[in-house]
Structure formats: C-alpha cells, structure tokens
Amino acid sequence: MAEPSRIQLDSSLRRWFSRNLGLWRSRRQYVFGDDESLKVDVLLRIEAFSEPVEGEAAYRFSWWPEKDYNFFENQPRYVPTGTMEAYLCGHQLRRSRGFFNGSPIKSQIRQVDEHEVVFESHYQEWDILQHIRLVAQDRYRSRSIYSWRNGELEVAEVHHEIRIETSGAELQPE
C-alpha cells in the first residue's frame, strides 16, 4: 500500500474526480490546423481504485469508439481504444500513458470552482490545455481542449459528454 502524502490533498478536488465516475458517451468535434474538421463518438469509462498504489487517489480510464465516422482512418495518430491508469498526487495528475503514445504524462490541475477543472500537460513537442466542466447535477460534461505542437495551435476540440451509467464497484489493486 502506498504511504500517504504528508500534504493533505484538497478534498474538493477528490470530490470532483469522484463525480466523474461512470460510463460517458462522448460526442467529439475536432478542428485541425489545416481547417480539417472531424467528428467521432466515443464511450469513456472512468473507474476508481479502492486503494491507490500511488498518490492520494487512483483511476482507470478506458475508451472505445461508438461511431468513428472514419476519424481514425483520417487521423491515425489517435488510438481508437485504450486504457490508462491515472494517479492524483496533490494538484497533479500522473497518467500511465498518453492518447498519442504510450509515454507517461503529468498534468498540473487547477480547480476553477466546484464544477470545473483545468489541466495543463506538456509532453514531447505538445502543450495541451483542457477545461472540463460538470453540468446539470453531473449528468453532462463539457470539455474544451487546445493542443499546440511546437508552439503552433494544431488541434481544437469540443466534447459534449452525457452520463449513460453511474459508477460501479471500486477496482481492487492488481
């Protein structure tokens, strides 16, 4: 079992993450730097571990396409299905892998209010700013994501997400 941090994590940030657990239908619109616009519908499951192996809380994110509209043929760098583990460590989220590659990623987290957080991530040549807001008693999520590659805005995304299933039992450590 991981040793607890000497610094107590802001419980409102942990509460915010627990409000996101469950299965979500994510309807996504991507606009790329060359003005190409694509959409894809993805299912996203967010689960919590009962005992974090790292940090103050641990989560598993799994995703797979519901309807891809040829998105992955047009943008092969995106991974259509996957699983990542994420660890909440203070105001940082440490992810086991990224969406573009298998390398671990660290994101700084800023909580705007009880319903919205902002993630700032930097890996390889990418700088990513992501806003996630819970709406209507956590039935919906709105995500805006901006990705710069070597200082040039390359992708702007809007995700409208609808909760289709509440969270299940907590995951046991492996």
N, C-alpha and C positions, 0 to 999 in steps of 0.2 A: 504494500500500500504506500502511496506517495506521502511524504511528510508534508503537513500543512504549511502554507506560507506564513511567515511572521507578520506579513502585511495582510490585513483583512480586506478581501475583495468587497467592493461596493455591492451590497446585496441587491440594489435595484438593477444592476447590470445582469446579475444571475437571474433575477426575476424576468427581465426582458428576454433572455435566451430561452427560459422555460416556457414562455408564452408562444414561442415559435415551433414547439414540438408538434409533430404530426405529419400528415401527408398533404402536400400542396400541389395544385395544378398551376403551373407557371406558364402564362402566355407571354412570349418574349418578342420584342421588336428590336432589331439590331440595325444601326446605320453605320456603315464603314466609311473611312476617309475618302474613298473614291466615289462616295454617294450611293453605293450599292446598299439597298435596304432589303433585309430578310427577316422572316419570322419563323418561330419554332415553338411548339407546345411541349413542355417537359413536365414530368412528375418528379417531385422532390420530397424525399422523406427525411425528417430530422428527428433523431433519437438521442436520448441522454444515457450515459453510463451511470450505474448505481454508485460506483467507486472510481473516481478519476485516477488513472495511472500517472498523470502529470497534471499540474495546475490545480485550480480550485473546482473545476467542473470540466466534464469531457462529453463530447457529442460525436455522433456519426451522421454524415450527410450522404445520401445515396440519390442518384438521379438517373433517369432514362427517358427517352423521347416518347411522347404520346402521339404526336403528329409532327413529322420533321419538315414537311414542305421542301424537301431536297436541301435543307440547310447544311447538313454535314457533307454533302457532295460539293457544295459551293464553298464551304469553309472547313476543309479537312483538318485544320489545326485544333478544332474543337473536338472534345471527346464526347461521343453521344451518351455513353453510360459510364458510371463510375461510383466509387465510394471513397470518402475521405474521413479521417478522424480529425477532430479539432479540440484544442485544449485552451480553456480560458485561464490565463495567467495574468492576474492584475487587470490592466487595461490593454492587454494584448491577446490576440487570438493566434495560436500556433496551429497551422494546418499541416497535415501529413503530406499533402501534395497540392498541386495547383490544377486549374482547369485546362491549361495549355500543355502542361508537362507533369512529370512525376516528382518534381523537386518540392521540398517543404517550403512553406511560405509563412511569414509572420506579418500580421496586420495590427496596426495601432487602432484602438477603438475610442471613439468619443461619443458619449451619450448626450444627445440634444435635449431630450425630455423623456418622460416615461414611455413614450411610444416610438421613438426614433433613435437609431444609432448610425454613426458614420464610421466606415472602415477605410483606412489608408494603407495600401500594400505596395511594396516595391520588390520586384524580383526580375532578375536578368535585365533586359532593356525596358521593362514595363513599370509604369506608375499607375496605380488604379485607385480611384475614389468611388466608394459605393455608399449610397444612402438607402437604408431600409426603414420603412415606417409601417407599423401595425395600425389598422383602421377598423372601425365598427366592431368593438369588443373582440378584436383579434381574429375576425372572420376573413379579413383581407390583408394582404401585404402589398406595398408598393415599393419597387426597387428601381433606383436610377444608378447606372454605373457608367463611368467615363474612364477610358483606358488610353494612356499616352504611351507611345513606343518611341524611345529615343527623343523625347520632348515634343513629339507631334501627336495631336489627338487622332487616334486611329479608329476607335470604336465608341459609340454612344449607344447605351442600351436602356430600354424601359421594360420592366417585368411587372405584369399585373398578376397577382397570385391569390388564389381562392383556396381556403382550407377545405379539404374534402374528407378528412378523417382526423380525429383528435389523437393525441399521443397514446401509445400502448405502454406496456410494462418497460421499466428501465432495463437497459442492456447490462449483462454481467461482464466484468473484466475477463479478457481472454488469457 
